[in-house]
Structures are given as C-alpha cells and as structure tokens.
Amino acid sequence: MKHIPRKRFGQHFLADPAVIDAIVRAIAPKAGEAMVEIGPGLAAITQPLVERLGKLQVIELDRDLAAKLRTHPQLQVVEADVLKVDFTQLAHDAGAPKLRVVGNLPYNISTPILFHLLEHVQVVADQHFMLQKEVIDRMVAQPSTADYGRLSVMLQWRYEMENVLHVPPEAFDPPPRVDSAVVRMVPRAKPAEVDVKLLEELVQVAFSQRRKIMRNTLGKWLEARQFTGTFDVQRRAEEVPVHEYVALAQSLS
C-alpha cells in the first residue's frame, strides 16, 4: 500500500535516483561507522546507506513508516520526535565516541532541529542535511549580505559549513514549492569557548531590528548589563562578523 505523504510532518519523499546517488556520494559512508538518519521516510537514502554501513540508527516520528522500517533487520528504529531525542545517549548506545548525522529534514522545523543538535555537538563527527536552499544560504552567509543573520552567527561559530548539492523540486514526491540543497556541517575542532545561551540571547537582540543600527537594541541591552568594554553599536547587526559577536559574549561572561 502506497504511503500518503502527511502534511503535518512536512513529508516530501526523495524519488530521483541520480540525486539519491549524489547525496550518498557526498556523505561517503564507510562500513562500521556509527550513523543516525533523521526522518528516513520511504528509505530512499536509508537503503544505500545501510548497504554500505552494515547497520544504521533511524529516527522516525510517523508511526506507519516506523513500523515498515522495523521490518529491516539492520535498522535500529527510534520512533520519536527528533527534538526530544538525546543524541549524546544515542552515541553512548552505539558505543561510539562520535556520530555521523544525516537526514532530509522536515522544512517546517529544520531550524529548531539544527539548534537542538548544537546542544549535542560534542558527540557529532559531521552532519549532512537536505534543507530548503534559502535556509542553507542563511547558514553559510557572509556578513553584510541579506542572508546573514542569527542562524549564520550561531552555526558558523561552531561548524565549518558548505553547500554541497542543489536539489530541484521535481526530485521529490510530492514536489515542494521551494528549491532544496544539501549542506555539510563539520564541527570546528577548537571553537571559541563561550556561554552558548548568552551568545544566543545577544545575537537575537542584535538582529531583532536588523534594518536599524544596533544602538537602541543591543546598545540598550549592553547598558542594562553594565558593559564597560568597547563594541561599536553604530552598525547594523548584519555588518558584524561572527568572531566579534563571540568576543563580545566572552567579555560579558
């Protein structure tokens, strides 16, 4: 019986064999590696991955799809909302110091998933995700560009990232209304030590009125914290490079 894609789960299933092959080549799985796939769906990428790996952990929220996936002996199925999954525990269960994480992420919750994984970055070797192309444009954006924002700062502080593949809507069933892409995210070996919650709050305040200079947003926030250092708030948030936001968070803590 054909699975009907569920709108509430943001399901768009990859169906183009050439694209599937290109994604698997970009991931380059090797036998015995500990890997977790988020949202395997109809197993388009799952099948070629598990053939190369030998075994694979998958996280699937859809009860019907999870039941089908359980019939595959080499898959360990975690039927759960990915935002509630403890990836540090998954790494421990797999007996691996680091996990490789892959997935065609549901576009409606892709940003919360990225932030959730940031909390478990110490057990992540790398991440390959299919996302809306415009989200990836924001992730890899440089300062002083329209795409540069909160997502760019928070993820670039912690990961080296690159857009590795463009995926057109017709590669999916049903086709989404947007272009997609695959991003490779590799945790930085020596990221700047920083209070993540503080950095997140600071960046959120800075970008709360991105068209205006930061004097009335971040400037007032810094005043309230009795900040005595130097930071030029006569700029727009998008003009400030990642390392300056990180240095400011460090000086505040």
Steps between C-alpha positions, in 0.01 A plus 500: 500500500639841397583735787312831472735788594379676816487878488529541878837319492616708201558181300661527155661174392815492291434306182774585245763219483774732366448746788491216756828369360660848512394547865637161605829581321519834686445322835754227408394241764752233599436158651469501879451876545238605755236696312155637582247595234226750587169447318583200278148504351476245219868402547625658173835591659470247785536200269827600327640625834433180692640290212832681547495535879366160606268656760329834554296680767197686364264751667145497363194669648240356259364182662419325169844570353673394823313166488618440140859593589498251790470212252856579386739295721794741467305806617461610859182711499445780751132598471507852641488872442860588406485813721465271803776256403817497713776464238767472771317191628471362144879525461542324835254225393690453174825467696649776285685815606344688206193467280455595137155657460309518170146574391244661275376736772133604518518857371244629751727420798849498345633797705390356839664167401829677419493678839412176679799325342723791601440390861651157416779620270770338716387153382461596132768417239311668215149579372356482147151643466258564220335832571318781329764675289421838656571360848842376384566840338441653845721242674804567280440876443779755539461827697347801320275280286119471516519132605736557795316474832456318830527155338825596321664622822391215728595223257819651355639544853483121542516342151687517172218487243459469126215462256593177319203433270200676345178294489206614280134458611432229239741264681226454765157344526302716560720787370546778758442860391865587563847404383699278735869442562732278703727657761809344655564609861826405673542607865802725548784322680578800724197730521520813714389422857178689558178490703263377228181632661659844541621505140155393381328776699749762388464406130121490528493852645745627237291370209161593651493813278749408232432800276594749775828573671539308825518799735138458618500119509837349593623835631222517762543128580873555566425806715260294711785251557735786596737411218811719522698363206507627142256381235384720212118507511488764224471212250228271376503147641580352157824701481655329802709187428455180701826534694394844635172363638690212660762735651221721641329198662836392646565844649151503657549167671 
